């Protein structure tokens, strides 16, 4: 029972700072049986050094303890060295020179220790035991780090690594120095919580230092706490690559925009720490204003331009040039180039600004009208071919060469006659200023079928053609060689349109030839009158027959 009470008393004595626990741990690092002593080297045999330590038997020291890094002996027989008795083997004391030196360093540290200093320093874990870890600083002084004061997640992976610690106890009786890493961690956490609390509640602009740059933003140190500036919170112009603007170590002004207490995430903003440029321009910039910008980024669909005050505008590909066939903006502008542009849309609420470059350039259509007029003949290049014709570039504008104006042969199509890139000679037949359209012709540069026909036939000539089409207003007759003629309904004379069929042959007289418009009109009625005159002419040439006789004959 007494033994039990004694254990309880010991247990109570161990409460608080755990002095007895530390002593038990220290026993693992520095055995209580260890004794400091000066020894005289008596002999060196093989790997053993025999040292007189004033005992009944000579102490044994491993030779490696008195060798330098090159394996050379630092002492010889007869030299006096510091040793500590660490145990015994076969009745002979086991001594250590190196441990004696380490204990000397520990004693010197303890003697000079000032509790008010509370130094924080780096140590390297060089070993571990049941109670904790043996650590050593850069001066070779050994410290004891209890397991409970380590704060390690994996105690098996710390040997050989360095950590910051602070002294929490000096034991002069045991000549040991107890250090703690956990106390530092706890103090850091407390300090960080206090700093975060102060920073999170701060609504002012504060200065920070860029610690790390990533693809999604950058971490900024504000008073010992790292906060994230997302790449969308750097500039009012929109998401930007932080690495293109900042580097680690740069000082930046930021503002706290959010703190997630659960995740312990601090969100910062650089743009929130600066005046909103959109507020500055919404009342100072209007549609139609001309501004100077710098091309910051070019995409296949247009370019982003920088106004120089953290505002970015967009220049669409269609607003770069009056040329509708731009394939790539890079063919006309380049990054870093300064441009004068016109504001064509501004929306401060949605932060949208659109500009135009072509509005400040001369309109190609106006330049074309100043240089050409209807009837002029010029050359151009085919830019595209469609089912209804071909577009031909003349200078900086395009005109349409319709199928019906490409050839006198109505069966010819532009897609069969031309290909993109062909140089063609055309006649300007119409300039529509309202629609800004240009009509071209190539057939007007060639002799029309009617012109060729007119060299062989004249008005009044009797011809025979094939009916190609029948309309309410008349009949179209094919005379051959792409020559068509029209017999108006009133010119059919005694012939009924209902009795006519397509592909029937019909005889008529040429009533009208218009070589410029490529038109011919025929008349069956005129043919009849011409034939009547021929009959009358024959009658008048016969002296025996009088006009009265003919009339009588017609009336009988």
PyMOL commands that set and color helices and strands:
alter all, ss='L'
color gray80, all
select helices_A, chain A and resi 2-13+19-29+63-66+97-112+147-149+155-157+182-200+231-233+242-244+271-273+277-281+317-319+329-331+358-360+364-371+403-406+414-417+443-445+449-454+489-491+497-499+524-540+547-555
alter helices_A, ss='H'
color red, helices_A
select strands_A, chain A and resi 35-45+48-52+59-62+80-89+92-96+120-128+132-136+142-146+162-171+176-180+206-213+217-222+225-230+251-260+265-269+290-299+302-306+312-316+338-347+352-356+377-385+389-394+397-402+423-432+437-441+462-471+474-480+483-488+505-514+519-523
alter strands_A, ss='S'
color yellow, strands_A
deselect
rebuild
show_as cartoon
